[in-house]
Amino acid sequence: KGVVLLGPPAVEALSLDKSPEAIAKVWRIVGSPVGAALFRFARRKPFLASFSKKNLFADPALVDDDYLDVCAAGAADAATRHAVFSFVAGTWRQDYRPLLAALATPTLVLS
């Protein structure tokens, strides 16, 4: 038995530390009225389509209306912005390599 970690994020992103100061700086911006405006812009279907095609799908042709409807429905609630802002701020960015190396369970990382 083992574990398979499948990304995004790319394995390279799992080895980058982001300082608390850098996270706080981004969080101040996204938590401001500017951030609220950016979220309203980013939850529009044209932006969701463009972002998904460029960053999330290996085959951009797979970004279809059904997928975009799910994304738009999830983003309709403004409270979801906190998860998006947390990701953008990089709160998850740490060097996970020591943790991954210490796993006793066989682990395959695919990114």
Backbone as CSV, one residue per row, in Angstrom:
resi,resn,N_x,N_y,N_z,CA_x,CA_y,CA_z,C_x,C_y,C_z
1,LYS,0.836,-1.185,0.000,0.000,0.000,0.000,0.871,1.235,0.000
2,GLY,0.335,2.295,-0.587,1.067,3.544,-0.667,0.129,4.705,-0.901
3,VAL,0.714,5.843,-1.167,-0.031,7.067,-1.385,0.426,7.673,-2.706
4,VAL,-0.529,8.175,-3.467,-0.221,8.905,-4.691,-0.710,10.334,-4.493
5,LEU,0.196,11.289,-4.658,-0.154,12.707,-4.596,-0.195,13.226,-6.027
6,LEU,-1.338,13.744,-6.412,-1.542,14.186,-7.782,-1.839,15.675,-7.785
7,GLY,-1.102,16.434,-8.583,-1.276,17.878,-8.565,-1.715,18.413,-9.881
8,PRO,-2.215,19.656,-9.972,-1.519,20.781,-9.388,-1.713,20.835,-7.877
9,PRO,-0.828,21.467,-7.174,0.285,22.253,-7.683,1.442,21.370,-8.128
10,ALA,2.275,21.947,-8.959,3.468,21.236,-9.418,4.370,20.961,-8.230
11,VAL,5.131,19.897,-8.324,5.997,19.511,-7.213,6.975,20.631,-6.860
12,GLU,7.350,21.430,-7.843,8.247,22.558,-7.564,7.602,23.557,-6.599
13,ALA,6.293,23.714,-6.711,5.590,24.645,-5.822,5.563,24.141,-4.386
14,LEU,5.744,22.849,-4.205,5.747,22.266,-2.859,7.083,22.450,-2.161
15,SER,8.025,23.067,-2.819,9.347,23.258,-2.219,9.679,24.729,-2.012
16,LEU,8.686,25.587,-2.164,8.911,27.025,-2.018,8.333,27.518,-0.700
17,ASP,9.159,28.155,0.082,8.672,28.800,1.301,8.194,30.198,0.957
18,LYS,7.128,30.620,1.587,6.672,31.994,1.453,6.658,32.585,2.851
19,SER,7.288,33.704,3.008,7.433,34.296,4.338,6.091,34.791,4.860
20,PRO,5.923,34.776,6.178,4.686,35.322,6.762,4.458,36.788,6.370
21,GLU,5.546,37.538,6.197,5.408,38.940,5.802,4.827,39.055,4.397
22,ALA,5.302,38.222,3.489,4.798,38.245,2.113,3.330,37.823,2.071
23,ILE,2.970,36.823,2.863,1.573,36.382,2.937,0.701,37.512,3.472
24,ALA,1.156,38.173,4.542,0.384,39.262,5.147,0.191,40.412,4.171
25,LYS,1.217,40.712,3.377,1.125,41.802,2.405,0.028,41.517,1.380
26,VAL,0.050,40.312,0.830,-0.974,39.950,-0.157,-2.348,39.919,0.503
27,TRP,-2.424,39.382,1.724,-3.704,39.273,2.424,-4.314,40.662,2.657
28,ARG,-3.476,41.658,2.956,-3.986,43.027,3.150,-4.620,43.547,1.862
29,ILE,-4.018,43.239,0.740,-4.556,43.712,-0.543,-5.856,42.995,-0.879
30,VAL,-5.846,41.665,-0.797,-7.048,40.922,-1.194,-8.183,41.110,-0.199
31,GLY,-7.866,41.490,1.030,-8.895,41.739,2.023,-9.467,43.148,1.972
32,SER,-8.991,43.945,1.046,-9.433,45.331,0.911,-10.550,45.423,-0.136
33,PRO,-11.119,46.623,-0.301,-12.093,46.801,-1.393,-11.513,46.460,-2.772
34,VAL,-10.231,46.671,-2.944,-9.587,46.287,-4.213,-9.705,44.768,-4.407
35,GLY,-9.446,44.012,-3.354,-9.564,42.559,-3.430,-10.984,42.116,-3.726
36,ALA,-11.952,42.790,-3.111,-13.357,42.457,-3.376,-13.689,42.685,-4.850
37,ALA,-13.185,43.778,-5.410,-13.420,44.054,-6.830,-12.742,43.007,-7.709
38,LEU,-11.524,42.628,-7.340,-10.816,41.596,-8.103,-11.569,40.274,-8.057
39,PHE,-12.136,39.943,-6.902,-12.900,38.691,-6.803,-14.130,38.750,-7.701
40,ARG,-14.830,39.874,-7.690,-16.010,40.003,-8.562,-15.609,39.844,-10.030
41,PHE,-14.458,40.402,-10.408,-13.960,40.252,-11.768,-13.605,38.784,-12.054
42,ALA,-12.930,38.142,-11.111,-12.416,36.789,-11.334,-13.507,35.725,-11.353
43,ARG,-14.666,36.016,-10.814,-15.713,34.990,-10.800,-16.603,35.043,-12.039
44,ARG,-16.293,35.931,-12.967,-17.026,35.986,-14.235,-16.625,34.794,-15.111
45,LYS,-17.570,34.274,-15.863,-17.295,33.105,-16.704,-16.143,33.314,-17.684
46,PRO,-16.029,34.482,-18.345,-14.885,34.644,-19.265,-13.537,34.514,-18.545
47,PHE,-13.436,35.078,-17.346,-12.175,34.950,-16.607,-11.965,33.501,-16.182
48,LEU,-13.007,32.852,-15.656,-12.891,31.453,-15.234,-12.454,30.571,-16.405
49,ALA,-12.994,30.825,-17.577,-12.617,30.038,-18.763,-11.158,30.269,-19.121
50,SER,-10.761,31.518,-19.175,-9.378,31.838,-19.541,-8.393,31.257,-18.532
51,PHE,-8.651,31.469,-17.252,-7.757,30.967,-16.209,-7.666,29.443,-16.256
52,SER,-8.803,28.786,-16.396,-8.825,27.317,-16.420,-8.071,26.766,-17.620
53,LYS,-8.259,27.388,-18.776,-7.575,26.923,-19.982,-6.065,27.102,-19.869
54,LYS,-5.631,28.210,-19.267,-4.200,28.494,-19.161,-3.509,27.749,-18.019
55,ASN,-4.236,27.497,-16.932,-3.578,27.025,-15.715,-4.038,25.684,-15.166
56,LEU,-5.216,25.224,-15.551,-5.751,24.040,-14.882,-5.916,22.818,-15.774
57,PHE,-6.101,23.019,-17.056,-6.387,21.906,-17.957,-5.240,21.691,-18.935
58,ALA,-4.840,20.456,-19.102,-3.827,20.135,-20.100,-4.404,20.340,-21.498
59,ASP,-5.699,20.031,-21.651,-6.384,20.212,-22.929,-7.445,21.302,-22.756
60,PRO,-7.164,22.514,-23.205,-8.121,23.615,-23.026,-9.501,23.335,-23.612
61,ALA,-9.594,22.453,-24.586,-10.890,22.138,-25.186,-11.834,21.484,-24.186
62,LEU,-11.290,20.952,-23.095,-12.126,20.299,-22.087,-12.820,21.286,-21.152
63,VAL,-12.471,22.548,-21.237,-13.151,23.578,-20.442,-14.467,23.881,-21.154
64,ASP,-15.542,23.300,-20.642,-16.843,23.433,-21.304,-17.839,24.198,-20.424
65,ASP,-19.033,24.402,-20.944,-20.050,25.164,-20.223,-20.453,24.499,-18.915
66,ASP,-20.521,23.169,-18.892,-20.885,22.475,-17.649,-19.869,22.769,-16.548
67,TYR,-18.589,22.683,-16.886,-17.526,22.982,-15.918,-17.622,24.436,-15.454
68,LEU,-17.785,25.349,-16.398,-17.850,26.766,-16.062,-19.082,27.095,-15.233
69,ASP,-20.197,26.398,-15.480,-21.393,26.600,-14.661,-21.136,26.207,-13.212
70,VAL,-20.422,25.103,-13.000,-20.086,24.670,-11.642,-19.185,25.699,-10.971
71,CYS,-18.181,26.176,-11.697,-17.276,27.201,-11.147,-18.037,28.467,-10.790
72,ALA,-18.886,28.920,-11.690,-19.636,30.153,-11.462,-20.589,29.997,-10.282
73,ALA,-21.213,28.841,-10.171,-22.130,28.603,-9.047,-21.364,28.622,-7.722
74,GLY,-20.191,28.030,-7.709,-19.380,28.032,-6.496,-18.897,29.414,-6.122
75,ALA,-18.652,30.243,-7.101,-18.143,31.597,-6.850,-19.265,32.601,-6.604
76,ALA,-20.509,32.196,-6.786,-21.624,33.126,-6.597,-21.712,33.609,-5.153
77,ASP,-21.352,32.750,-4.216,-21.356,33.118,-2.803,-20.055,33.862,-2.500
78,ALA,-20.168,35.123,-2.142,-18.973,35.943,-1.894,-18.113,35.392,-0.763
79,ALA,-18.673,34.566,0.116,-17.886,33.993,1.208,-16.804,33.042,0.684
80,THR,-16.974,32.541,-0.529,-15.964,31.645,-1.089,-14.671,32.373,-1.407
81,ARG,-14.713,33.697,-1.396,-13.507,34.473,-1.715,-12.381,34.202,-0.726
82,HIS,-12.722,33.832,0.496,-11.676,33.613,1.497,-10.759,32.451,1.115
83,ALA,-11.324,31.394,0.562,-10.496,30.275,0.106,-9.619,30.701,-1.066
84,VAL,-10.188,31.457,-1.984,-9.424,31.947,-3.136,-8.303,32.868,-2.667
85,PHE,-8.623,33.783,-1.767,-7.620,34.729,-1.269,-6.519,34.012,-0.502
86,SER,-6.880,32.993,0.260,-5.878,32.231,0.999,-4.901,31.575,0.035
87,PHE,-5.423,31.021,-1.048,-4.565,30.408,-2.059,-3.671,31.456,-2.713
88,VAL,-4.271,32.579,-3.109,-3.515,33.641,-3.770,-2.422,34.189,-2.847
89,ALA,-2.754,34.341,-1.572,-1.780,34.874,-0.610,-0.636,33.896,-0.370
90,GLY,-0.859,32.625,-0.679,0.210,31.641,-0.525,0.312,31.053,0.867
91,THR,-0.806,31.060,1.601,-0.754,30.526,2.966,-0.352,29.053,2.987
92,TRP,-0.533,28.370,1.891,-0.193,26.945,1.801,1.271,26.729,1.399
93,ARG,1.954,27.787,1.024,3.333,27.642,0.516,4.323,27.414,1.644
94,GLN,4.829,26.227,1.669,5.884,25.822,2.593,6.773,24.846,1.841
95,ASP,7.915,24.585,2.381,8.767,23.551,1.797,8.333,22.213,2.387
96,TYR,7.550,21.466,1.631,7.009,20.193,2.094,7.960,19.022,1.865
97,ARG,9.117,19.281,1.232,10.031,18.174,0.922,10.469,17.387,2.158
98,PRO,10.851,18.027,3.271,11.238,17.227,4.445,10.088,16.349,4.961
99,LEU,8.891,16.885,4.953,7.729,16.115,5.395,7.492,14.927,4.465
100,LEU,7.564,15.159,3.168,7.366,14.072,2.207,8.462,13.018,2.324
101,ALA,9.699,13.468,2.540,10.816,12.525,2.669,10.700,11.678,3.933
102,ALA,10.038,12.200,4.952,9.919,11.479,6.220,8.767,10.482,6.243
103,LEU,7.943,10.481,5.202,6.803,9.544,5.184,7.308,8.104,5.149
104,ALA,6.757,7.278,6.013,7.111,5.859,6.033,6.353,5.100,4.933
105,THR,5.232,5.640,4.528,4.425,5.027,3.486,5.019,5.347,2.123
106,PRO,5.170,4.351,1.255,5.656,4.649,-0.095,4.761,5.701,-0.761
107,THR,5.392,6.716,-1.322,4.635,7.847,-1.874,5.140,8.169,-3.274
108,LEU,4.175,8.333,-4.171,4.467,8.722,-5.546,3.871,10.104,-5.761
109,VAL,4.690,11.065,-6.181,4.218,12.421,-6.430,4.153,12.625,-7.931
110,LEU,2.951,12.907,-8.433,2.738,13.167,-9.856,2.290,14.616,-10.000
111,SER,3.005,15.351,-10.827,2.577,16.745,-11.028,2.736,17.123,-12.481
